Amino acid sequence: MVLGIIAEYNPFHNGHKYMIDKALDTTGADGSIALMSGNFTQRGVPAMADKYTRAESAALGGIDAVFELPVVYATGSSRDFALGAVGIFSHIKTVKYLAFGVEDNEPGVFDEVSEILAFEPDEYKEILAAELAKGRTFPAASQKGIEALLKGHGDNIHNIISKPNNILAISYLTAIKKIDLDIKPVII
């Protein structure tokens, strides 16, 4: 069984090394594969180093194989980034775990939010449409819908779903649910 990681490693640092080691230790996986953005990262920003240098750093840091995430996914929104990468992992049958880092250890909240985004209940769709009609951006309208459906969590929900690594985590979980993939998330 193999551990999958979706990454940019821009640049590779000790936090990435820690995550790889922790995920391998936690899962007991036989190896690791990283899907890494190429020379351009999310939203089209040029990487600090070329993809070959970053891939070499990942290999030296404990990744067994590095594959390039196609630019159409690598430069997209967090949802496109996650859905494209998780979709690729769905075709690599040995990948049984997907590891990712978060700012908050709130797996229950991540699961609830990803459930809303994956299956879009009617109440969420109604709030989303109303917020978009007010001129809000899609991310802002979506956040309003999530907050309304999860109001039992109080103001804490806004803080959790606003942080970059948490947003990616939720996007990965949403993609796993949309694809109905038999892969175990490993939250670090």
C-alpha positions as CSV (number, residue, x, y, z in Angstrom):
1,M,0.0,0.0,0.0
2,V,1.3,3.4,-1.0
3,L,0.9,6.9,0.5
4,G,-0.1,9.7,-1.8
5,I,0.8,13.4,-1.3
6,I,-0.3,16.3,-3.4
7,A,2.3,19.0,-3.2
8,E,4.1,22.0,-4.5
9,Y,7.3,21.8,-2.4
10,N,7.9,25.5,-3.2
11,P,10.4,25.1,-1.6
12,F,10.7,21.8,0.2
13,H,11.3,22.4,3.9
14,N,11.5,20.7,7.3
15,G,7.7,20.8,7.7
16,H,7.3,18.8,4.5
17,K,9.9,16.3,5.7
18,Y,8.1,16.0,9.0
19,M,4.7,15.4,7.3
20,I,6.2,12.7,5.0
21,D,7.8,10.9,8.0
22,K,4.8,11.2,10.2
23,A,2.4,10.0,7.5
24,L,4.6,7.0,6.6
25,D,5.0,6.2,10.3
26,T,1.2,6.5,10.9
27,T,0.1,4.5,7.9
28,G,2.9,1.9,7.7
29,A,2.7,2.5,3.9
30,D,5.2,0.6,1.8
31,G,6.2,3.7,-0.2
32,S,5.2,7.2,-1.2
33,I,4.2,9.0,-4.4
34,A,3.9,12.8,-4.7
35,L,1.9,14.6,-7.4
36,M,3.7,17.9,-7.6
37,S,3.0,21.0,-9.5
38,G,5.5,21.7,-12.3
39,N,7.2,25.1,-13.0
40,F,3.9,26.9,-12.1
41,T,2.0,26.6,-8.9
42,Q,-1.5,27.4,-7.8
43,R,-3.1,30.2,-9.7
44,G,-0.2,30.4,-12.2
45,V,2.6,31.7,-9.9
46,P,6.0,30.7,-11.1
47,A,7.8,28.2,-8.7
48,M,10.8,29.4,-6.8
49,A,12.9,26.6,-8.3
50,D,12.4,24.4,-11.4
51,K,10.3,21.2,-11.1
52,Y,13.4,19.0,-11.4
53,T,15.2,20.6,-8.5
54,R,12.0,20.5,-6.4
55,A,11.4,16.8,-7.3
56,E,15.0,16.0,-6.3
57,S,14.4,17.7,-3.0
58,A,11.3,15.7,-2.4
59,A,13.1,12.5,-3.2
60,L,15.9,13.4,-0.8
61,G,13.2,14.2,1.7
62,G,11.6,10.7,1.6
63,I,9.3,10.6,-1.4
64,D,9.8,7.5,-3.5
65,A,8.4,8.8,-6.8
66,V,7.4,12.2,-8.0
67,F,5.0,12.8,-10.8
68,E,4.0,16.1,-12.3
69,L,0.5,17.3,-11.7
70,P,-0.7,18.6,-15.1
71,V,-0.6,22.4,-15.3
72,V,-4.4,22.7,-15.8
73,Y,-4.9,21.3,-12.3
74,A,-1.7,22.7,-10.7
75,T,-2.6,26.3,-11.6
76,G,-6.3,26.0,-10.7
77,S,-8.4,26.8,-7.7
78,S,-8.1,24.6,-4.6
79,R,-11.1,22.6,-5.8
80,D,-9.6,22.0,-9.3
81,F,-6.1,21.3,-7.8
82,A,-7.6,18.7,-5.4
83,L,-10.1,17.1,-7.9
84,G,-7.5,16.8,-10.6
85,A,-4.9,15.2,-8.3
86,V,-7.3,13.0,-6.4
87,G,-8.6,11.9,-9.8
88,I,-5.1,10.9,-10.9
89,F,-4.6,9.0,-7.7
90,S,-7.9,7.1,-8.3
91,H,-6.1,5.4,-11.2
92,I,-3.1,4.4,-9.2
93,K,-4.6,1.4,-7.4
94,T,-1.8,1.0,-4.9
95,V,-2.4,4.4,-3.4
96,K,-4.5,3.7,-0.3
97,Y,-3.7,6.8,1.8
98,L,-3.7,10.6,1.0
99,A,-1.7,12.7,3.5
100,F,-2.0,16.4,3.9
101,G,-1.3,19.1,6.4
102,V,-3.8,21.3,8.2
103,E,-3.7,24.3,10.5
104,D,-6.4,23.0,12.8
105,N,-6.9,19.5,14.0
106,E,-10.7,19.4,13.3
107,P,-11.3,16.3,11.2
108,G,-15.0,16.3,12.2
109,V,-15.5,19.8,10.9
110,F,-13.5,19.0,7.7
111,D,-15.8,16.0,7.1
112,E,-19.0,18.0,7.6
113,V,-17.8,20.8,5.3
114,S,-16.6,18.4,2.6
115,E,-20.0,16.5,2.8
116,I,-21.8,19.8,2.1
117,L,-19.5,20.7,-0.8
118,A,-19.5,17.2,-2.3
119,F,-23.3,16.6,-2.3
120,E,-24.6,20.2,-2.2
121,P,-27.8,19.9,-0.2
122,D,-30.8,22.1,-1.3
123,E,-30.4,24.5,1.6
124,Y,-26.7,25.1,0.6
125,K,-27.7,25.7,-3.0
126,E,-30.3,28.2,-2.0
127,I,-28.0,30.2,0.2
128,L,-25.2,30.0,-2.5
129,A,-27.6,31.4,-5.2
130,A,-28.8,34.2,-2.9
131,E,-25.3,35.2,-2.0
132,L,-24.1,35.1,-5.6
133,A,-27.2,37.3,-6.5
134,K,-25.9,39.8,-4.0
135,G,-22.6,40.0,-5.9
136,R,-20.4,37.9,-3.7
137,T,-17.6,35.9,-5.3
138,F,-18.2,32.1,-5.5
139,P,-15.8,31.4,-2.6
140,A,-17.4,34.0,-0.4
141,A,-20.9,32.8,-1.2
142,S,-19.9,29.2,-0.6
143,Q,-18.4,30.2,2.8
144,K,-21.7,31.9,3.8
145,G,-23.6,28.7,2.8
146,I,-21.3,26.5,4.8
147,E,-21.4,28.8,7.9
148,A,-25.2,28.9,7.7
149,L,-25.5,25.1,7.6
150,L,-22.9,24.6,10.4
151,K,-24.0,27.5,12.6
152,G,-23.9,25.1,15.6
153,H,-20.1,25.4,15.5
154,G,-20.4,29.1,16.1
155,D,-17.8,31.6,14.9
156,N,-15.1,28.9,15.0
157,I,-16.3,27.5,11.6
158,H,-15.4,30.8,9.9
159,N,-11.8,30.6,11.3
160,I,-11.4,27.0,10.3
161,I,-12.6,27.2,6.7
162,S,-10.6,30.4,6.0
163,K,-7.1,29.0,6.4
164,P,-5.2,27.9,3.3
165,N,-4.1,24.4,4.3
166,N,-7.6,23.8,5.8
167,I,-9.2,24.9,2.5
168,L,-7.0,22.4,0.7
169,A,-7.8,19.6,3.2
170,I,-11.5,20.2,2.7
171,S,-11.0,20.2,-1.1
172,Y,-9.1,16.9,-0.9
173,L,-11.9,15.3,1.2
174,T,-14.6,16.7,-1.1
175,A,-12.8,15.3,-4.1
176,I,-12.5,11.9,-2.4
177,K,-16.2,11.9,-1.7
178,K,-17.2,13.1,-5.2
179,I,-15.1,10.4,-6.9
180,D,-16.2,7.9,-4.3
181,L,-12.6,6.8,-3.8
182,D,-11.5,4.1,-1.4
183,I,-8.6,6.1,0.0
184,K,-8.0,6.9,3.6
185,P,-7.2,10.6,4.5
186,V,-4.2,11.1,6.8
187,I,-4.5,14.5,8.4
188,I,-1.2,15.9,9.8
